[in-house]
């Protein structure tokens, strides 16, 4: 046989072998399935986290199964569902952090690895469980918002004696409590009177719950002429703004800053500005990506993830949100 033909056949065979190796490698990665379980699947924040996880899956070649679970029964059923699909582990934001021991027991029965996002599991002893976690640098984010609100108030020439702080709280979750506490710390350190910071808890973290709580604050303090508002997330601040507007306050008498970014987009994009002037944008797409990547490498390569990873935020306004969020891949 002509030696050039032999060389050609050899090169072709090598190419085919490498192609098969690549294909087998892709199939091997595709055999890895992970779950991504969230408590409020309809919320933009969690949808963006899932988007990030899928982006990671596309890069590394693994499958992501997303599941909504609003209570303990749905969480445990979701774990059974993932096990039936061959999942090796899952990322979870649990509907109740006290479900941690039950979730871990169920996962361990299937030999599944668990990575928590947004909220940390609480054990029977009331302490955080030793489960890998990624979430917000909550107190720092709260402090940045408190400082921003005070600076904006002073820039507008508002008098402290005319101003009150509307703070809707939800202290059941540590990461949420730290957000409002951080805001209060920054305000009082800047010189805002603690007695003019009015706190009322909401029954559930959403706009209607915040609207009801903020309505109580405004009704109890009819002497306040101008309001600054901060809370636990975009939804709660938006609910607070709607309550303030319902009492006759407007863009000239409200300064409100949220936390998140996903839910606040329609507000920031409104042609006519409101008292919701900005949000502390947190890269939820990035959190979803990182949590999925940590879990995948833990499963596939045996790389143990860090136990506690915190994400910082960036305050964005109507003028800056589009660029900042685009740079973070939010609008892809």
N, C-alpha and C positions, 0 to 999 in steps of 0.2 A: 504493500500500500504506500502511496505517495506520502513522504514524511510531512508535507504541509497539511495534508488531509488529516493525518494522525494528530498533529499539533492542534488543528482546528477542532477536532472532536474532543480532545483533552480539555481545551478551553471551554467548550460548550458544556461538558460534563461538570467542570468545576463551577461554572455559573449556575447550572441547575441545582447543584448541591447546596450552594450558598442560598439560593432562592428558597429551597426546601427548608433549610435551617431557619431562615427568617420567617417563613410561613409557620413552621412548627413553634417558633418562639412566640409569634403573635397568638397562635392558638393556645399556647400554654398560659399567656397572660390573660387571654379571654376566658380561660377557665376560672380566673379569679373574679368572684362577684362580691361586692360589698353593698351594704345597705346604707341609706341616709334617711333617718327617721326624725321628723320634726313635729312639734305640737300644733302649729298653726300653718298648714301647708298652703293656705290661700293668701297668706301675708307676703308682700313683695320681698321682705327681708329674707325669708326662708326660701322663696323661689329663686332668689339670686344666689344663695348659698348652694342650692342644688345645682344651679347652672355652673357654678365654679367646680363642684365635684364632678360633673359630667365632662367639663373641659379637661380636668385632670385625667379622667378615665380615657378620654380620646387620646391624650398624649401617651399614656403608659399602656393602653390596650386592655383595660379591665372594665367590667360592667358595673354600673351603678343602678340600684333599685331604690327609688324613693317611696317612702311610706308616710302617711299622715297618721298621727296617733294622739288623740286629745285626752285620753285617760289611761289609767293603768292597764285595764283590760285590753285596750287597743294596742298598747305597747307590747304586752306579752304575746298577743296574737300576731303582731307584726314580726316578732322574733321567730315565732314558729314558721311564719310565711317565708322569711329570709332563709331559715334553715332548710326548708323544703326546696328552695331554689339553689341550694348549695353555697350560700354566702359564707365567707370565712370570717366576717366581722361586720360591724356597722358603726357609723357615726350617729350620735343621737343628741337632740335637745329635748329632754324629757318634759312632759306636761307637769310633773311634780318631782322636784329634786329628791324628795324623800323616798321615791321609788327605787333609788340607787341599789340597795341590797337585793331587792327582788329582781331587778334587771340583770345585775351581775350574776346572780344564781342561775337565772334562765340561760344567759349567754354561756356561762361555764358548762352547763349541761350539754351544750352543743359544741363546746370547745371553740367558741367564737370570741374574737377580740373586740374590745369596745373602746371607742374614742368619743369623749363628750365635747360638745360645742355650745357656746353661749352660757349655759348654766352647769354648774358643778354638782355632782351627786353628793347628797348628805347621808351619812351612815346612821345607824341606830343610836350612836353616841352623840349625835348632833354635830359631828365634825365632818369636814370634807373628806370624801373617800379618795383612796390612792388610785385614781383612774386618770389617764391622760386627758388633758383639757386644753381647749383654745377658746379665748374669749376676749372681752374688752378690758383695757386698762381703765376700769370704770371710774375710780375716784379722780384720776388725772383728767379724764374727759369731762367729768362734772366740774372740776376746778377751772378748766379752760373756758367752759360755758359761762360760769359765774363771773369770771374776769371780763369776758367779752360783753356780757350784759351790762355790767357796771360801767365799762368804758363807753359803750354806746349811749347809755343813759346820760353820762356826763357830757358827751359830745353834743347831745341834743339840748343840753342845758336844763334837764329835768331837776326839779328840787326834790331832795330826799323826803321832805315832809309831805309831799303830794303823792309819793310813789309807794306802792306795795308790791311784794313778790308773791305771785301765785305759784305754788308748788304742789302738784299732784304727785303723791308718793305710792309706792308699792313695796313695803319693807320686808315682805316675806322672802324675797330673793336677795341674797347678799350682793350680787353684782348690780342689781337694780337699786338697792338701798344706797350703795356707794356713789352712784351717779348723782342723786339728789343731795346727799351729804357733802360731796365734793363741791357742788355748786354753792351750797350754803356757806361752806368754809371760805371759799374765795370771795363771796360777797361781803361777809362780815369782816374779813381781813382787809378788804378794800375800804371799809368804813360804812357799809350799809347796815342799819340797825337790825339786830336779830329779832326784835319785837315786831318788826314790820315784814317779816318773812312768814307767810301764812301757809301751813302745811295741812293737807287733807288727803287721806288715803282713797284710792279708787278700788272698787271691788274686783275689777278685772282689767288687764292691760289692753285697753282699746279706746277708740275715740268716744263711744257712748259713755263708758265708765269714767273717762277723764272729764267729759262734759258735765256729768252729774256732780263729780267732786269739785270741779272748779266753780260750778254754779253756787255751791254752798259757800265757798270762800268769798265770792263777790257779794253775795247776799248779806253775809255777816259783816262786811266792811264797806258800807256805802260812802264813807268819807274819802276813800282812795280815789284820786283823780286820774292816775296813770298807773299802768301795770307792766312789770317785767314778768316773764313766765318761763319756767324750765321744768323738766320732769324726767321721766325714765326713758322715753323714746319719742320718735316723731308722732306716733299716734296719740300719745297722751298730751303732747304740746298742742297738736292740732285741735284736739277736743277742748283744751283749755282756751285756745283762741276763739273757737266757735262760741263757747260760753260767754267770754268777755264781749264778743260782738253782739251777742243776744241781749246784753245789758247796756248797749249803746256805745261801747268803746270801739275804736277804729285804728287805722294805720298810724294815726298821730298820737295815740295814747296807749299803744301796745308795743312792747319789744319782746319777742318770743324766739327762742332757739331750741331746735329739737336735737335728737340723736338718731343717727341711722343713715338716711339718705334716700332709700328706696320709696318709702311712703310719701315723703315730702315733695317729690318731683312735681305732681300736678299743682301744688301750692306755689312752688318757686317759679313755675312756668306760666302762672296766671298773668294776663296782660296788665291787670290792675293789682298793684302790690297790696298785701295785707300786713297785719302785725307780725306774722310769721316771717321773720327776716332772714332766717338761715338755719342750718343744721350742722351738727358735728358729724361729718361724713365718715363712716367706717366702711372699709372695703369688705362687704359681706361676700362678694364673689371670691375675693382672695381667701377669706376664712374658709369658705366651702372647699376651695381648691387645696389649701394647705392641710385641712383636716383629712380629706380623702387621700392626699399624698402620704401623710404620716401613717395612716392606717394601711394603705397598700404596701408601703415599704416594710412595715412591721410584719405583715402577713407574708409577703413574697420574698423579702430579703432578711428578715429577722432583725431589722433595725428598730430598737425600742425608741418610741417617740419621747420627746420631752414631756414632763408631767404637767407643766403649766406654761402656756404661751399666751401672751397678751398683745392685743392690737391697739395701737393708738389711733386717734381720729384727727381730722382736719376740718376746721370750721369753714363752711362755704356759704356764700350768699347768692342772691339772684344773679349777680354779676359774675361769679366765679365758679358756680357749681358745675356748669357744663364742661369746662376745661378740666377741672380736677377729676371729675368722675369719668370722663373720656380717657384721660391718661391712665386711670386705674383699670380700664377695660370694662367698665360698668355698662356701657352702651353697645358693646359688641354683639 
